[in-house]
Amino acid sequence: MIASFLGAISWGLVLSYKEMSMPQRRWLVYWGVTPAILGWICILLPQAIQVGPLVALFALILVVDRYIYRQQGLPVFWLKLRFRLTFGVTLALILAEFVQ
């Protein structure tokens, strides 16, 4: 669910940034659903190997969000929040793996 939410942020940017070109809009709309699809694929993997792909997915989302941050000139606090969220999710996934 978190991956879906993070992808959907790009749809909000498409709706709120009027100066964005059509190719940028199209790319962000497609990207908006990609984390949800990849997240579902990760969940369908055997439980013993889910953590690695999920951590990689959140790292990918962060890389793309950093690219979006630079392209759209988003506020610095947004990128800081994204780093913290990625760290928290990654830590939670790793801890959950060890608790099992």
Helices and strands as residue ranges (DSSP letters): H 2-16, H 22-44, G 47-49, H 51-72, H 76-99
